[in-house]
Amino acid sequence: MDKREKTMSAADSFRAFVVGKNESGDFFREVRELETDPLLDSEVRINVEWSSINYKDGLASTPDGRVARIWPLIPGIDLAGTVADPGGSPLQVGDAVLAHGYELGVARHGGFAQYAKVPAEWIVARPPALDSRGAMISGTAGFTAALSAIALQDNGVTPESGPVLVTGATGGVGSFAVTMLANLGFEVVASTGRRDQEDRLKSLGAAAVIDRLPSDAKALGKETWAGVVDSVGGATLHAALAGTRYGGTVAASGNTGGPKLETTVFPFILRGIRLVGIDSVACPIGRRSEIWQWIAGTVHAHQYDTLAGRTVGLDELPDALDDILAGRAHGRSLVQLPQV
């Protein structure tokens, strides 16, 4: 019996959270029952067990978010589950997999559904040390944090180099960066405007917690940080560059503080600082698989519960998406999908 003969029969329909505009032009976001349609060439049908809620998902679920490229759309840029139908791929029914980035939840339907059709070349085998829930507690945020931490290491930043700064430390990328860098032996200083989260950040490994960096920092300040993981951008990134030590590295991945970087050449030509851009969306699949193995070996199993936030079902997504856009979410918000 070959792989195709062993393929699990997919249900005729499944539940999904859908956003878009109706015929009258009114925006909607609602749970719908959708028919299961055939796979196209190179597609794999995944039985989604868990997804997670990212800021990008929040934007995709609003009419003016400028993220969604198709409507109607099933958001969800992260998903984890098992293969229900491998199509023409080498995968097998029941394989534990995950997918994130590329065009998921933006230009093609994503993880906020019981089933997802994903191109085979976008799929990562889930490391055995991670269950689906743990993979989605990490998701794009943890993956981006891992790329950032590795960028510091690749550019010569070691625990002996001095303290490292993590901005936006209570966010998904920031929380994972604090955890990963602390696990690697770094002295981590967490910067956040939410000082009520100080105890949580210290439980993740932060040696100290400080306020947000000043929005009016000079071009060069006191040499403080051997490296920086910045997920904020804007004035925060400028201040981080100004406070980085000679030869240090700043890994930048976010723009919640604004897309513009108003700085000078001085950190680069007078201190030899490296500014490394971090992109998780288009990361090649081979590198992507390596990073997930690195995550599985770096984050301890008991830390995932501390990194996790609320868990919701499809019907609760509107409130959860509003919370993440308003900055009210704590930890990594998860979506648990009922199994079909």
Phi, psi and omega in degrees: 000122184274178185303319183292323180291334180271001184300132177294137178286123178282148176297155181291336180215165180206160180267143180210150174268120188238139175236155179162197178239139179275184184297337179274357180088003179278140181280140178226156169212118189201161176272131181231156172265119184246151176281145176279116182257165184294156175283144170272172179304136176073002179272152176235136176266125181250131171278103188284126178261318181219149168225181178221164184251118179248162178303323179297325176294322177299316179295320181294340183264013178239152183291338183244022184285342178058032179244310182295134180250355172223151171221138357293158184222139166266108179291184179113092184277354178234147171201153176215144180178214180231157180287123175266325178212114183281355183057226179265013183277168177285354182293161180242151175304133179091352177302137177277122187221168172213161178208149178196160177073210189050237181251011182298134176070010181230299180248355172212160187299142186249215195270357181275057182200157179291330175237148172222137174261120187231134174304137184302327183285357177260357191264137178248135172292125182291128178302140182303332181286351181246130169272175184298321179296313179299321179298324181274337168300321174286288179057207181299324182297310180294324178298317179295319177298320179297315177302321182291314180297319179294325178299320177298314180297316181297336179259020169089007178278123180236168176302332179284346182289334182130183183293149175244146183255139172239118178268162183055042195291339180272352177284177182298309180296315183298314182298317179291323179297318176303312183297311183295313182295321177296319178297332179276359176098007180280151168277110188256128173251123184260128179253129181202154173270358183251079184292345175292348180262012184300315182297320180296316180296323178290328177292336177278349177124358180295132177282332179207155178235129180235167178290176174303150176291151182296145181277352182239037182297148176288170182298323176226133177238196179297135179286107188241315191257131174286331178201161181221137166251111183247121176246017185251312182080195177057221182296331179295318178296319177301313181294324178296317177299318183295334183257008182275142183289165177305131178076007182282175182230137176242122178258119187246131184223355188228170178217026178296337177270007179117147182278345183272139175245105179258100182218192178235175177280352189300317178301333184271318185266343179256336181239356177064032182283141178258130173253114185250122177279137182246121178237124178259344188291312187254016180304130182302148188297324179296313177296322180301315179296320178298318181295321179294325175295322178296317178300314182299331181268352186252320180271128182282147185304321184288347182278341184297323180295325177290327180282339183283151173248222182284156174244131182232164170260179182302321184291339182265001185299320181306313180295319181294322178292321176298320181297318183290326177290328181271000180076021182265354183284143176243125181071189183273112180285135185243155174239121177259126183263130175295140186277140181262000000 
